[in-house]
Amino acid sequence: MDFSVYIASPLGFSEAGRYFYYEKLLPMITRVGFQTILDPWVLTDAAFIESAIRAPEGPKRRKRWSEINIIIGKNNAEAIKSCTVVVAILDGPDVDSGTAAEVGNAAGLGKLIIGYRNDFRLSADNVGSIVNLQVEYFIRESGGDIATSLVDLEEKLCSTYVQLMKNHT
């Protein structure tokens, strides 16, 4: 059985984030057993995005980005709809707004969500939560949890994969 993972994260925006994402995170998820990774950073043709980046400043660029934003949003929503598990990267002084929206969407669809927060900065609404209380609620309500290290995330994904295999045999 092929179980898929959608990665909700802002990691594709920076060189350091992309390094961690492609050199550490995705290989670990594959190593656990998930062979299909729905990577939002490659779901939309790079040529579309490049066309917006290269468009002249002003109305043409705005129009091109508006068109592409719809494509990106739809591609990501469809991937979340089709995935088995969502892994949400929760690092930062506050959870990335796109990641938070993806967590809410996944929760509404009944997807299992596993969070990852290795950032030691305070990010919660109060001392009773790790991150934004609504994001954390959706993760836990989905049956998921929040890992605080890559080793912890790997263990949670491994036990999730084993449970999925048991449920499908």
N, C-alpha and C positions, 0 to 999 in steps of 0.2 A: 504494500500500500504506500502511496506517495502522499505524505503530509507536507503542507507548505507553510512557510513562515513569511509574513509581511513585516518589514522593519519600519517602524514609525520613528523618525529621528531627524534632527537638523544636521547630522554629521557630514552630509554632502556639501555643505556650504563652504567649508574651509579645507585647506590642504592637510592640516593636522587631523581634522575629523575624518577625512577620506582615508588617510593612512590607517587609523585605528579601525575604521569600518571595514575596509577591504583586506587588511593584513591580519587583523586579530578577530574581529567580531564574526564576519561571514564565514571564515574558515572553521571557527569553533562551532558554529551552528551546523555546518555541513558534517563536521566530525561526529557530532552527536547522533546524526542519522537523517536529519531533514535534508533531502536532496533538492527540493525546490524552494528557492528564496525569491520572494517577490520584492525586488529592489526598486523602490520608487525613484531612485536616482537614474535608472536606466529604462524605466517603463515608457518614457516619452522620447521620441527620436531626438537625438542631440542636435541634428540639423535644424529642427524647429526652434529650439532654444537659441542656437547660434544666430539664426535669422533675426531674432528679437534683439540680441546683444549688439549685432552689427547694424541694426536699423538706425537711421539718422535721429538725432535728438528731437524731441517734440512729439507732435500728434501721431506720426507714423510709428514711432517706437511704442508709444502708449497703446495704440490700436493693436499692434502685433503682440505685445505682452498680454493684452486683454484676451486675445484669441487663444494664445498658448496657455494661459492660466486655466481656461476652461478645459482644454485637452489634458493638462497635467492633473487637475482636480478629478476629472472623470476617470482617467487611467488609474489613479491611486484608489479612488472609491471602488472601482471594479475589482482591483487586486485585493482590497480588504474584504470585499464580499466573497471572493473565491478562496481565501486562505483558510488554513486550519487554526493557526496561532498567530497572534501579533506580539512582536517584541517591541517595546516602547523604551526609547532612550530618554531618560528623565534628568540628565545632568544639566547644570546651569543654575543661575540664581533663581530662575523660575522655569517651569516646564515650557518648552517651546510651544507657541500657540498652535502651530500646525500639528505637532505631535499630540497636543491635548485634544484637538479636534478629531484626529484619527482614533485616539483612545475612545472618545465618546461615540464615534461612529461604530467602531468595532463592538463596543459594549451593547449598543442598540441592536446590533445584528446577532448578539449572543456568542461572540467569538471569545475564546480564551486569550487573556492578555497577561503577559509577563513583563514587568518593568525592570529596568536596570538603572540604578543610580549609584555611581561611585564617587560622586562629587561630595566633598565634606562640608561645603558651605550650607548654611541654613536656607531652606527653600519652602518650608511648610507654612500653613496658615496659623498653626499653633503647635504647642509641644506634643500634641496627640497624633500628629501625622508627619510623614516623611517629605511629602510634596503637597501640592495643592490638594485640599481635602476631597474635591470632587473627582479629580483624576485618580487619586488613590482609591476612592470608593469604587469607581468603575473597574479598576484593575482587580480589586479583591472580590467584588461582586461577580466578576466573570469566572471566579475560581482560581484566579492567578495570584501572584505574589510579586514583591519587589526584591530583586537581588541587589546586593551591595558590593559585589566583586565579580570579576569574570569567572572565577572558579565557582562562585555561588550561582551565577547565571547558567553556567554549563551544567551544574548538578540539577537545577530546576528544569532546564530543557531536556536533559537526559531522562529524568523521571517522567516528564510529560510525554516524551516520545514512547517510552516503555508502556505507559498507561494507554496511549492511543493504539499501540500495537495490540495490547491485550483486548481492548474494546472492539477491535476489528478482526479478531480471530474466532 
